[in-house]
Amino acid sequence: MNPWLALPDGGPSPVLTRRLRAAHEALVTRVDAPSGSRVRSVVWDSWRRSLGSGVDPDGAPPPVDLLDDDLAAYRAAHPLAAVMPVIRGLLVADAEVDQMIVAVTDAAGRMLWVEGDARLRDRAAGMHFVEGASWGEDVAGTNAPGTALALDHAVQIYGSEHYRRPVQPWSCSAAPVHDPLTGALLGAIDVTGGDHVASPYVLTLVRATAAAAESELRWLHRDQGSRRGRPPVAERRAVPVLEVLGRDRARLTTAAGAQELSLRHSELLVLLAEAAATGEGRTAEQLAVECHAGDAAAVTVRAELSRLRRLVGDELVGSRPYRLLGPVQTDAEEVRRLVARGALSSALDRYRGALLPGSTAPGVRAARARLAGLVRSAVLVSGRPDLLVRYSELPEAADDLAVWQACLALLPAGASRRTVAAAQAQRLRCARRGVSRR
């Protein structure tokens, strides 16, 4: 179980909220946590730090340290000011549609930019979630940007996991941003909103944005060091695109153009992209297990990765451990994000088929099953006949009895697709009973 994810198994529940609130009450009243509270260790430790710092769980909101000209001057001089166009392009542009607030802090947790959905920002202002306010963990208690900075790791905080009770109606996902040359912590990028912000896919999006910001800072450092041979702005900011849905071989598009990869290279990039979603790399031994259905020596994987790095460039794939060095946009991740937003029609537009359907690599098969299950579940839960009809046309739905039964239940009598659904459902029921139809 990934300890940094708030809701790795799905959505929130009243039971989870009750358990969290009971455990929180036990902590702040200095009694033992109730059995079965299941508070994540990263949250429990943060609560204890907040308690030790003297944060009042019901006290006044965090102080606003910077205002007006002082705030403007501090922001203008801050290194993250140079990458705000990247952050706005990747996060803020869709924030209103996604019902999110996007905040960027300095290394101490002070809010420098707070943008996004205007209605939500007005509500959040009541708890001083505003530009110039200090949201460091030692001041504001457990919260995603403050805790991400305290631990120097991307993290999600769901509703009642917040230490201060006035913040518990909100959820947030945040990732730290570092200077790519010195490694110094510069600040954090945070997304705040409702329960949907605690989904795993939002944390992936925030991590990708932080990686894009660091990549842009790396280019800016290079430009400052030498203006000779500077690449065009469009090339510097191009994010590689990896297409893997409904394709037997992945297509990678970079600033240098598009290329179709071999199956093995396709599998390796998919596995590295999946690992990047959790902020981790992979050893050759791990990739050998994930990439080969049978036994394979790590040296074989190292050779394959060496060829892949020569093909796509050392700036895309790093080693020790093997990992993606910058953001890579995949059509699979775009589908996940659209499902998380509830934009199921757009998700089906992008879901052109299974992820590398011809691959037998264990790690790829697992990623394929996760994505297929996510789309299937979202369509079935939606109860929308139009989405069910579109989903039923996918090859993976052909032998899915639950899909055809849902079509029968929701499609109106006389609809042509309902006739197909009836025939398919009957065929599958007969097959389950071991009766062949003549």
PARO-877725 format. One line per 2 residues: number of its first residue (from 1); their letters; for each residue x, y, z of N, C-alpha, C. Coordinates in steps of 0.1 Angstrom, whole numbers. Example, Ala and Ser with C-alpha at 12.3 -4.5 7.8 and 13.67 -1.06 7.14 Angstrom:
1> as> 132:-57:78:123:-45:78:132:-33:78 ~ 128:-22:71:137:-11:71:129:0:79;
***
This chain:
1> mn> 8:-12:0:0:0:0:9:12:0 ~ 6:22:-9:14:34:-10:10:43:2;
3> pw> 19:46:11:16:54:23:13:69:20 ~ 17:73:8:15:87:5:1:90:-1;
5> la> -6:80:-5:-19:82:-11:-30:81:0 ~ -39:91:-1:-50:91:9:-60:81:7;
7> lp> -64:78:-5:-75:69:-8:-71:59:-19 ~ -61:51:-16:-56:42:-27:-66:32:-32;
9> dg> -76:28:-24:-86:18:-28:-99:24:-33 ~ -99:37:-35:-112:42:-41:-116:55:-33;
11> gp> -129:57:-33:-134:70:-27:-135:69:-12 ~ -139:80:-6:-140:81:8:-153:74:13;
13> sp> -154:72:26:-166:66:32:-168:72:45 ~ -181:72:50:-184:77:63:-177:69:74;
15> vl> -174:56:72:-167:48:82:-153:53:84 ~ -146:56:72:-133:62:73:-133:75:80;
17> tr> -142:84:77:-142:97:84:-145:95:99 ~ -153:86:103:-156:84:117:-143:79:124;
19> rl> -136:70:118:-124:65:124:-113:75:125 ~ -112:83:115:-102:94:116:-105:104:127;
21> ra> -118:108:128:-122:118:138:-120:112:152 ~ -123:100:154:-122:94:167:-107:93:171;
23> ah> -98:89:161:-84:89:164:-78:103:166 ~ -83:113:159:-78:126:161:-83:131:175;
25> ea> -95:129:179:-100:133:192:-91:126:203 ~ -88:114:201:-80:107:211:-66:113:212;
27> lv> -60:117:201:-47:123:202:-47:136:209 ~ -56:145:205:-56:159:210:-60:159:225;
29> tr> -67:148:229:-71:148:243:-61:139:251 ~ -50:135:245:-39:128:251:-43:114:256;
31> vd> -51:107:248:-54:93:252:-50:84:240 ~ -50:71:242:-45:62:232:-56:62:220;
33> ap> -50:60:208:-59:59:197:-68:46:198 ~ -80:47:194:-89:36:194:-84:25:185;
35> sg> -87:12:188:-83:1:179:-90:2:166 ~ -84:-2:156:-90:-1:143:-92:12:136;
37> sr> -84:22:142:-85:36:136:-79:37:122 ~ -69:29:119:-63:28:106:-58:42:101;
39> vr> -52:50:109:-47:62:105:-33:60:98 ~ -31:65:86:-18:63:80:-7:68:89;
41> sv> 4:61:89:15:65:97:20:79:94 ~ 20:83:81:25:96:77:15:107:83;
43> vw> 3:104:84:-7:113:90:-5:114:105 ~ -5:102:112:-3:101:126:9:108:131;
45> ds> 20:106:124:33:113:128:32:128:126 ~ 25:132:116:22:147:113:14:152:124;
47> wr> 3:145:128:-5:150:139:3:152:152 ~ 12:142:155:20:143:167:30:155:166;
49> rs> 35:158:154:44:170:152:36:182:154 ~ 24:183:149:15:194:150:12:197:165;
51> lg> 9:186:172:6:187:187:18:192:194 ~ 30:187:191:42:191:197:46:206:194;
53> sg> 41:211:183:44:225:179:34:234:185 ~ 24:229:193:14:237:199:3:242:190;
55> vd> 1:236:179:-10:240:170:-23:237:176 ~ -32:247:177:-45:245:183:-55:239:172;
57> pd> -60:227:174:-69:221:164:-81:229:161 ~ -85:238:170:-97:246:169:-94:261:169;
59> ga> -81:264:168:-77:278:170:-79:287:158 ~ -73:299:159:-74:309:148:-67:304:136;
61> pp> -71:309:124:-64:304:111:-50:309:111 ~ -42:303:102:-28:307:101:-26:322:98;
63> pv> -15:328:103:-13:342:101:-10:345:86 ~ -13:357:82:-10:362:69:3:371:71;
65> dl> 14:366:66:27:373:69:30:384:59 ~ 26:382:47:30:392:36:17:397:29;
67> ld> 17:410:27:6:417:21:11:427:10 ~ 3:429:0:5:440:-9:19:441:-15;
69> dd> 26:452:-14:39:455:-20:49:445:-15 ~ 49:441:-2:58:432:3:57:418:-3;
71> la> 44:414:-5:41:401:-12:46:401:-26 ~ 43:412:-33:46:413:-47:61:413:-49;
73> ay> 69:420:-41:83:420:-42:89:406:-39 ~ 84:400:-29:89:387:-25:87:376:-36;
75> ra> 75:377:-42:71:368:-52:80:370:-65 ~ 82:383:-68:90:386:-80:104:381:-79;
77> ah> 109:380:-67:123:376:-65:124:361:-63 ~ 113:354:-62:114:340:-58:116:331:-71;
79> pl> 125:321:-70:128:313:-82:116:307:-89 ~ 105:304:-81:93:297:-87:85:307:-96;
81> aa> 88:320:-95:81:329:-103:83:326:-118 ~ 95:322:-121:99:319:-135:92:307:-141;
83> vm> 86:298:-133:80:286:-138:65:287:-136 ~ 59:298:-132:45:299:-130:37:297:-143;
85> pv> 43:301:-155:36:298:-168:34:283:-170 ~ 44:275:-166:43:261:-167:32:255:-158;
87> ir> 32:260:-145:22:255:-135:8:259:-140 ~ 7:272:-145:-6:276:-149:-11:268:-161;
89> gl> -2:265:-170:-6:257:-182:-10:243:-179 ~ -4:237:-169:-7:223:-165:-18:221:-155;
91> lv> -20:231:-146:-29:229:-135:-40:240:-135 ~ -36:252:-135:-46:263:-133:-56:264:-145;
93> ad> -51:261:-157:-60:262:-168:-73:254:-167 ~ -72:243:-160:-84:234:-159:-90:234:-145;
95> ae> -84:243:-136:-88:243:-122:-103:246:-120 ~ -109:255:-128:-123:258:-126:-132:246:-130;
97> vd> -128:240:-141:-136:229:-146:-135:217:-136 ~ -123:216:-130:-120:205:-121:-124:208:-107;
99> qm> -129:220:-104:-133:225:-91:-121:223:-81 ~ -110:230:-84:-98:229:-76:-92:243:-74;
101> iv> -84:245:-63:-76:256:-61:-61:251:-63 ~ -53:259:-69:-39:256:-71:-31:266:-63;
103> av> -23:262:-54:-14:270:-46:0:267:-48 ~ 9:277:-47:23:275:-48:29:282:-36;
105> td> 38:275:-28:43:280:-16:58:282:-17 ~ 64:289:-8:79:289:-7:83:277:2;
107> aa> 96:276:5:101:264:13:96:264:27 ~ 91:275:32:86:276:46:71:273:47;
109> gr> 65:272:35:50:269:35:42:282:33 ~ 48:293:31:41:306:28:35:306:15;
111> ml> 22:309:14:15:309:1:19:321:-7 ~ 24:318:-19:28:329:-28:18:331:-39;
113> wv> 13:321:-45:2:322:-55:-9:313:-51 ~ -22:318:-51:-34:309:-49:-43:313:-60;
115> eg> -45:303:-70:-53:306:-82:-63:294:-84 ~ -71:296:-94:-81:285:-97:-95:289:-95;
117> da> -104:280:-92:-118:282:-90:-121:294:-81 ~ -127:304:-86:-129:316:-78:-139:314:-67;
119> rl> -149:306:-69:-159:303:-58:-152:296:-47 ~ -144:286:-50:-137:279:-39:-127:288:-32;
121> rd> -120:296:-40:-111:305:-33:-118:315:-23 ~ -129:319:-27:-137:328:-17:-140:320:-5;
123> ra> -144:307:-6:-147:299:6:-134:297:14 ~ -123:294:7:-111:290:14:-105:303:21;
125> ag> -108:314:16:-103:327:23:-107:327:37 ~ -118:321:41:-123:321:54:-113:314:64;
127> mh> -105:305:59:-96:298:67:-81:303:65 ~ -81:315:58:-68:321:55:-59:313:45;
129> fv> -66:306:36:-59:299:25:-58:309:14 ~ -49:319:16:-47:330:7:-33:333:5;
131> eg> -30:341:-5:-16:345:-7:-10:353:5 ~ 2:350:9:8:356:20:7:349:33;
133> as> -2:339:34:-5:332:46:5:321:48 ~ 8:317:60:18:307:63:11:294:66;
135> wg> 14:284:58:8:271:59:18:260:62 ~ 29:264:68:39:254:73:32:245:83;
137> ed> 37:232:84:30:223:93:31:227:107 ~ 42:234:111:44:238:125:35:250:129;
139> va> 28:256:119:19:267:121:5:263:118 ~ 2:256:107:-11:253:103:-15:238:106;
141> gt> -6:230:111:-9:216:114:-8:208:101 ~ -13:196:102:-12:187:91:-20:192:79;
143> na> -14:194:67:-20:198:55:-10:194:44 ~ -15:192:32:-7:186:21:6:195:18;
145> pg> 5:208:15:17:215:13:27:216:24 ~ 21:218:37:30:218:48:37:205:51;
147> ta> 29:194:50:35:181:53:44:177:42 ~ 41:180:29:50:177:18:64:184:20;
149> la> 63:196:25:76:203:28:83:197:40 ~ 76:194:50:82:188:62:89:175:59;
151> ld> 83:167:50:89:154:47:96:153:34 ~ 96:164:26:102:165:13:97:154:4;
153> ha> 84:152:4:79:141:-4:64:145:-8 ~ 60:141:-20:46:143:-24:37:136:-15;
155> vq> 25:142:-11:16:135:-2:2:141:-4 ~ -8:133:0:-22:137:0:-27:137:14;
157> iy> -36:146:17:-43:147:30:-58:148:27 ~ -65:138:31:-79:137:29:-87:143:41;
159> gs> -96:152:38:-106:157:48:-102:156:62 ~ -107:146:70:-105:145:84:-90:141:88;
161> eh> -82:139:78:-67:137:82:-61:151:85 ~ -67:162:82:-61:175:86:-61:176:101;
163> yr> -51:182:106:-50:184:121:-60:194:126 ~ -61:205:119:-71:216:123:-85:213:118;
165> rp> -94:213:127:-108:209:123:-114:218:113 ~ -112:231:113:-118:240:103:-113:236:89;
167> vq> -102:229:87:-97:225:74:-102:212:69 ~ -109:204:78:-113:191:75:-123:189:64;
169> pw> -131:199:60:-140:198:49:-133:197:35 ~ -119:200:36:-112:201:23:-102:188:22;
171> sc> -98:186:10:-88:176:7:-77:182:-2 ~ -65:177:-1:-54:184:-9:-43:174:-13;
173> sa> -36:177:-23:-25:169:-28:-14:179:-32 ~ -1:176:-27:10:185:-29:23:178:-32;
175> ap> 32:184:-39:45:179:-42:55:190:-40 ~ 67:186:-34:78:196:-33:84:199:-47;
177> vh> 90:211:-48:98:215:-60:112:218:-55 ~ 122:213:-62:136:215:-59:143:223:-70;
179> dp> 154:229:-66:164:235:-75:170:223:-82 ~ 170:222:-95:175:210:-102:190:209:-101;
181> lt> 197:220:-99:212:219:-98:217:217:-84 ~ 211:224:-74:216:223:-60:208:213:-52;
183> ga> 196:209:-56:187:201:-48:180:208:-37 ~ 182:221:-36:176:229:-25:161:229:-27;
185> ll> 154:228:-16:139:228:-16:135:243:-18 ~ 127:245:-29:122:258:-32:108:261:-27;
187> ga> 100:251:-26:86:253:-23:78:241:-26 ~ 65:242:-27:56:231:-30:44:236:-39;
189> id> 39:227:-47:27:229:-56:16:221:-49 ~ 5:227:-47:-6:221:-40:-19:223:-48;
191> vt> -28:212:-48:-41:213:-53:-51:210:-42 ~ -60:219:-40:-70:218:-29:-84:218:-34;
193> gg> -93:210:-28:-107:210:-32:-115:200:-24 ~ -124:194:-31:-133:184:-24:-126:170:-23;
195> dh> -134:160:-20:-129:147:-19:-121:141:-31 ~ -126:146:-43:-120:141:-55:-105:144:-56;
197> va> -100:155:-49:-86:159:-49:-78:148:-42 ~ -84:140:-34:-76:129:-27:-75:116:-35;
199> sp> -79:117:-48:-78:105:-57:-63:103:-61 ~ -58:91:-63:-44:89:-67:-40:97:-80;
201> yv> -50:99:-89:-47:105:-102:-43:120:-100 ~ -49:126:-90:-46:140:-88:-32:142:-83;
203> lt> -28:133:-74:-14:133:-69:-4:131:-81 ~ -7:122:-90:1:120:-102:2:133:-110;
205> lv> -9:140:-111:-9:152:-119:0:163:-112 ~ -1:164:-99:7:174:-92:22:170:-93;
207> ra> 25:157:-91:39:153:-92:44:156:-106 ~ 36:154:-116:41:157:-130:43:172:-132;
209> ta> 35:180:-126:37:194:-127:49:199:-120 ~ 52:193:-108:64:196:-101:76:192:-109;
211> aa> 76:181:-116:87:176:-124:89:186:-136 ~ 78:190:-142:78:199:-153:84:213:-149;
213> ae> 81:217:-137:86:230:-132:101:228:-130 ~ 106:217:-124:120:215:-122:127:214:-136;
215> se> 121:208:-146:127:207:-159:129:221:-165 ~ 119:229:-163:120:243:-168:131:251:-161;
217> lr> 132:249:-148:142:255:-141:156:251:-146 ~ 157:238:-149:170:233:-154:174:240:-167;
219> wl> 164:242:-176:167:249:-189:170:264:-186 ~ 164:270:-176:167:284:-173:181:285:-167;
221> hr> 185:275:-159:199:275:-154:209:274:-166 ~ 206:266:-175:215:264:-187:215:277:-195;
223> dq> 204:283:-197:203:296:-204:212:307:-198 ~ 211:307:-185:219:317:-177:234:314:-178;
225> gs> 237:301:-179:251:298:-179:257:300:-193 ~ 249:298:-203:254:300:-217:242:303:-226;
227> rr> 243:314:-234:232:317:-243:235:311:-257 ~ 246:304:-259:249:299:-272:242:285:-274;
229> gr> 237:283:-285:230:271:-288:217:269:-281 ~ 211:280:-277:198:279:-269:187:274:-278;
231> pp> 180:263:-274:169:258:-282:157:267:-282 ~ 149:266:-292:136:275:-292:128:272:-280;
233> va> 120:282:-276:111:281:-264:102:269:-266 ~ 96:268:-278:86:257:-280:92:244:-278;
235> er> 105:242:-282:112:229:-280:115:227:-266 ~ 119:237:-258:123:236:-244:111:231:-236;
237> ra> 99:236:-240:88:233:-231:79:221:-236 ~ 84:215:-247:76:204:-252:77:192:-242;
239> vp> 65:187:-239:65:175:-230:63:163:-239 ~ 72:153:-237:70:140:-246:57:134:-243;
241> vl> 51:128:-254:38:122:-254:40:107:-257 ~ 35:98:-249:36:84:-251:22:78:-253;
243> ev> 19:73:-264:6:67:-268:7:52:-267 ~ -2:46:-259:-1:31:-256:-14:24:-257;
245> lg> -25:32:-258:-39:26:-258:-43:21:-271 ~ -47:8:-272:-51:2:-284:-40:0:-294;
247> rd> -28:0:-290:-16:-1:-298:-8:-12:-294 ~ -3:-20:-304:6:-31:-300:21:-26:-298;
249> ra> 24:-14:-303:37:-8:-300:34:7:-297 ~ 41:12:-287:39:25:-282:45:35:-293;
251> rl> 39:47:-293:44:58:-302:48:69:-292 ~ 61:73:-294:67:83:-285:69:96:-294;
253> tt> 63:107:-290:65:119:-297:72:129:-288 ~ 84:134:-293:92:144:-286:94:156:-296;
255> aa> 102:165:-291:104:177:-299:112:173:-312 ~ 118:161:-312:125:157:-324:116:150:-334;
257> ga> 104:147:-330:95:140:-339:89:128:-332 ~ 81:120:-340:74:108:-335:82:95:-340;
259> qe> 82:85:-331:88:72:-335:80:61:-328 ~ 79:50:-335:72:38:-330:83:30:-324;
261> ls> 81:25:-311:90:18:-304:88:3:-305 ~ 98:-5:-303:97:-19:-302:88:-23:-290;
263> lr> 83:-35:-290:74:-39:-279:82:-39:-266 ~ 94:-43:-265:102:-43:-253:104:-29:-248;
265> hs> 108:-20:-257:110:-6:-253:97:1:-249 ~ 86:-3:-256:72:1:-252:69:-3:-237;
267> el> 72:-15:-234:69:-20:-221:77:-13:-210 ~ 90:-11:-213:99:-4:-203:94:10:-201;
269> lv> 90:17:-211:86:31:-209:72:31:-201 ~ 64:22:-204:51:21:-196:54:18:-181;
271> ll> 63:9:-179:66:6:-165:73:17:-158 ~ 81:25:-165:88:37:-158:78:48:-156;
273> ae> 68:49:-165:57:59:-164:48:55:-152 ~ 45:43:-150:37:38:-139:45:41:-126;
275> aa> 58:38:-126:66:41:-114:67:56:-111 ~ 67:64:-121:68:78:-119:56:84:-112;
277> at> 44:77:-113:32:81:-107:33:81:-92 ~ 42:72:-87:44:71:-72:57:78:-68;
279> ge> 64:84:-78:76:92:-74:88:83:-72 ~ 88:71:-77:99:62:-75:105:57:-88;
281> gr> 117:52:-87:124:46:-98:123:31:-97 ~ 130:24:-106:131:9:-106:145:5:-107;
283> ta> 149:-6:-100:161:-12:-102:160:-22:-114 ~ 172:-26:-119:171:-36:-130:165:-49:-126;
285> eq> 167:-53:-113:161:-65:-108:145:-63:-108 ~ 141:-52:-103:126:-50:-103:120:-50:-117;
287> la> 127:-43:-126:122:-43:-140:122:-57:-146 ~ 132:-65:-143:133:-79:-148:120:-86:-144;
289> ve> 116:-85:-132:104:-92:-127:91:-86:-134 ~ 91:-73:-136:79:-67:-141:78:-68:-157;
291> ch> 89:-70:-163:90:-69:-177:90:-83:-184 ~ 95:-93:-177:96:-106:-183:87:-116:-176;
293> ag> 79:-123:-184:70:-133:-178:77:-145:-171 ~ 88:-148:-177:97:-159:-171:109:-153:-164;
295> da> 118:-162:-160:130:-157:-153:139:-149:-163 ~ 144:-138:-159:153:-130:-167:163:-124:-158;
297> aa> 176:-124:-163:186:-118:-155:186:-103:-156 ~ 190:-96:-145:190:-82:-145:199:-76:-156;
299> vt> 210:-83:-160:219:-78:-170:212:-77:-183 ~ 202:-86:-186:194:-85:-198:186:-72:-199;
301> vr> 180:-68:-187:172:-56:-187:181:-44:-188 ~ 193:-44:-182:202:-33:-183:206:-31:-198;
303> ae> 208:-42:-205:212:-40:-219:200:-34:-227 ~ 188:-38:-224:176:-33:-231:174:-18:-228;
305> ls> 176:-14:-215:175:0:-211:186:8:-217 ~ 198:2:-218:209:10:-225:205:13:-239;
307> rl> 199:4:-246:195:6:-260:184:17:-260 ~ 174:15:-251:163:25:-250:168:39:-248;
309> rr> 178:41:-239:183:54:-236:191:60:-248 ~ 198:52:-255:204:57:-267:193:61:-277;
311> lv> 182:54:-278:172:57:-287:164:70:-284 ~ 160:72:-271:151:83:-267:159:94:-261;
313> gd> 172:92:-257:180:102:-251:181:101:-236 ~ 193:104:-231:196:103:-216:188:114:-208;
315> el> 183:124:-215:175:134:-208:161:130:-204 ~ 157:119:-211:143:113:-208:143:102:-198;
317> vg> 153:93:-199:154:81:-190:167:82:-183 ~ 166:82:-169:178:82:-161:181:68:-155;
319> sr> 193:67:-149:196:54:-143:200:56:-128 ~ 201:45:-121:205:44:-107:197:53:-98;
321> py> 184:49:-96:176:39:-103:171:43:-117 ~ 166:34:-124:160:37:-137:147:45:-135;
323> rl> 146:56:-142:134:65:-139:133:75:-150 ~ 121:81:-151:119:92:-161:124:105:-154;
325> lg> 132:112:-162:138:124:-156:129:137:-157 ~ 118:136:-164:109:147:-166:95:142:-169;
327> pv> 85:151:-170:72:146:-172:70:140:-186 ~ 63:129:-187:59:123:-199:44:121:-199;
329> qt> 37:127:-209:23:127:-210:19:114:-217 ~ 11:106:-210:6:93:-216:-9:94:-218;
331> da> -14:87:-229:-28:87:-231:-35:79:-220 ~ -28:70:-214:-34:62:-203:-36:71:-191;
333> ee> -26:79:-188:-28:88:-176:-39:99:-179 ~ -40:103:-191:-50:113:-195:-64:107:-192;
335> vr> -66:94:-196:-79:87:-193:-81:86:-178 ~ -71:83:-170:-73:83:-156:-77:96:-150;
337> rl> -71:107:-155:-74:120:-150:-88:124:-154 ~ -93:121:-166:-106:124:-170:-117:116:-162;
339> va> -114:103:-159:-123:96:-151:-124:102:-137 ~ -112:106:-131:-112:112:-118:-120:125:-118;
341> rg> -120:132:-129:-128:144:-130:-143:142:-132 ~ -146:129:-135:-160:126:-139:-164:129:-153;
343> al> -153:132:-161:-156:135:-176:-155:122:-184 ~ -165:113:-182:-164:100:-187:-166:99:-202;
345> ss> -174:109:-208:-175:109:-222:-161:112:-229 ~ -154:122:-223:-141:125:-229:-131:113:-226;
347> al> -133:107:-215:-124:95:-212:-126:84:-222 ~ -138:81:-226:-141:71:-236:-135:75:-250;
349> dr> -136:89:-252:-130:93:-265:-115:90:-266 ~ -108:91:-254:-94:89:-254:-90:74:-252;
351> yr> -100:66:-247:-97:52:-244:-99:44:-257 ~ -89:43:-265:-90:37:-278:-88:22:-277;
353> ga> -86:16:-266:-85:2:-264:-75:-1:-253 ~ -73:-14:-251:-65:-18:-239:-50:-13:-241;
355> ll> -44:-12:-229:-30:-7:-229:-21:-18:-234 ~ -13:-15:-245:-4:-25:-251:-10:-39:-251;
357> pg> -21:-41:-258:-29:-54:-257:-21:-66:-260 ~ -10:-65:-268:-2:-77:-271:9:-80:-261;
359> st> 11:-72:-251:21:-74:-241:18:-85:-231 ~ 27:-94:-228:26:-103:-217:34:-100:-205;
361> ap> 41:-89:-205:49:-85:-194:40:-83:-181 ~ 44:-90:-170:35:-89:-158:31:-75:-154;
363> gv> 41:-66:-153:38:-53:-149:29:-45:-158 ~ 30:-48:-171:21:-41:-181:7:-47:-180;
365> ra> 7:-60:-178:-7:-67:-177:-14:-61:-165 ~ -7:-59:-154:-13:-53:-142:-18:-39:-144;
367> ar> -9:-31:-151:-13:-17:-154:-25:-17:-164 ~ -26:-26:-173:-37:-27:-183:-50:-31:-175;
369> ar> -49:-40:-166:-61:-44:-158:-66:-33:-149 ~ -56:-25:-143:-61:-14:-135:-68:-4:-143;
371> la> -63:0:-154:-69:10:-162:-83:5:-168 ~ -83:-7:-173:-95:-12:-178:-106:-13:-167;
373> gl> -102:-18:-155:-111:-19:-144:-117:-5:-140 ~ -108:5:-140:-112:19:-137:-123:24:-146;
375> vr> -121:22:-159:-130:27:-169:-143:19:-168 ~ -142:6:-167:-154:-2:-166:-163:2:-154;
377> sa> -156:3:-143:-164:6:-131:-170:20:-131 ~ -163:29:-137:-169:43:-138:-181:43:-147;
379> vl> -181:36:-158:-192:35:-168:-204:28:-161 ~ -201:17:-155:-213:10:-148:-219:18:-137;
381> vs> -211:25:-129:-216:33:-118:-224:45:-123 ~ -220:50:-135:-226:62:-140:-241:61:-143;
383> gr> -245:48:-147:-259:46:-150:-264:53:-163 ~ -254:57:-171:-258:65:-184:-258:55:-196;
385> pd> -270:54:-202:-271:45:-213:-261:48:-225 ~ -259:61:-227:-251:65:-239:-236:60:-236;
387> ll> -232:61:-224:-218:57:-221:-217:41:-221 ~ -228:35:-217:-228:20:-217:-227:15:-231;
389> vr> -235:21:-240:-235:17:-254:-221:19:-260 ~ -215:30:-258:-201:32:-263:-191:22:-257;
391> ys> -192:20:-244:-183:10:-238:-185:-4:-243 ~ -198:-7:-245:-201:-21:-250:-195:-24:-264;
393> el> -191:-14:-271:-185:-16:-284:-170:-19:-284 ~ -164:-18:-272:-150:-21:-270:-148:-36:-270;
395> pe> -137:-41:-275:-135:-56:-275:-135:-62:-261 ~ -130:-54:-251:-130:-60:-238:-144:-62:-232;
397> aa> -154:-56:-238:-167:-57:-232:-175:-68:-238 ~ -170:-75:-248:-177:-85:-256:-182:-96:-247;
399> dd> -174:-100:-238:-178:-112:-229:-180:-108:-215 ~ -184:-95:-213:-187:-90:-199:-202:-90:-197;
401> la> -207:-100:-190:-221:-101:-188:-227:-89:-180 ~ -219:-84:-171:-225:-73:-163:-228:-61:-172;
403> vw> -219:-58:-182:-221:-47:-191:-234:-49:-199 ~ -236:-61:-204:-248:-64:-213:-261:-63:-204;
405> qa> -260:-68:-192:-271:-67:-183:-275:-53:-180 ~ -265:-45:-178:-267:-30:-175:-273:-24:-187;
407> cl> -269:-28:-199:-275:-22:-211:-290:-26:-212 ~ -293:-39:-209:-307:-43:-209:-316:-35:-199;
409> al> -310:-32:-187:-317:-25:-177:-320:-11:-180 ~ -311:-5:-188:-311:10:-190:-316:14:-203;
411> lp> -314:6:-214:-318:10:-227:-333:9:-229 ~ -339:18:-236:-354:17:-238:-358:6:-247;
413> ag> -370:1:-245:-375:-10:-254:-375:-5:-268 ~ -371:-14:-277:-370:-10:-291:-357:-5:-296;
415> as> -348:-1:-287:-335:4:-291:-327:-8:-297 ~ -320:-5:-309:-313:-15:-316:-302:-21:-307;
417> rr> -296:-13:-299:-285:-19:-291:-290:-28:-280 ~ -303:-26:-276:-309:-34:-266:-311:-48:-271;
419> tv> -314:-49:-284:-316:-62:-290:-303:-70:-290 ~ -292:-63:-293:-278:-68:-293:-275:-73:-279;
421> aa> -278:-64:-269:-275:-67:-255:-282:-79:-251 ~ -295:-81:-254:-302:-93:-251:-296:-106:-256;
423> aq> -292:-105:-269:-286:-117:-275:-272:-120:-268 ~ -264:-110:-265:-251:-112:-259:-253:-117:-245;
425> aq> -262:-112:-238:-264:-116:-224:-269:-131:-224 ~ -278:-135:-233:-282:-148:-234:-271:-158:-237;
427> rl> -262:-153:-247:-251:-162:-251:-242:-164:-239 ~ -239:-154:-231:-230:-155:-220:-236:-163:-208;
429> rc> -249:-162:-206:-255:-170:-196:-255:-185:-200 ~ -257:-188:-212:-256:-201:-217:-242:-207:-216;
431> ar> -233:-199:-219:-219:-203:-218:-215:-206:-204 ~ -220:-198:-194:-218:-201:-180:-224:-214:-176;
433> rg> -235:-217:-182:-242:-230:-178:-237:-242:-186 ~ -227:-239:-195:-221:-250:-203:-231:-255:-213;
435> vs> -240:-246:-218:-250:-250:-228:-246:-243:-241 ~ -243:-251:-251:-240:-245:-264:-253:-242:-272;
437> rr> -253:-230:-278:-265:-227:-285:-264:-232:-300 ~ -275:-237:-305:-275:-242:-319:-280:-231:-328;
***
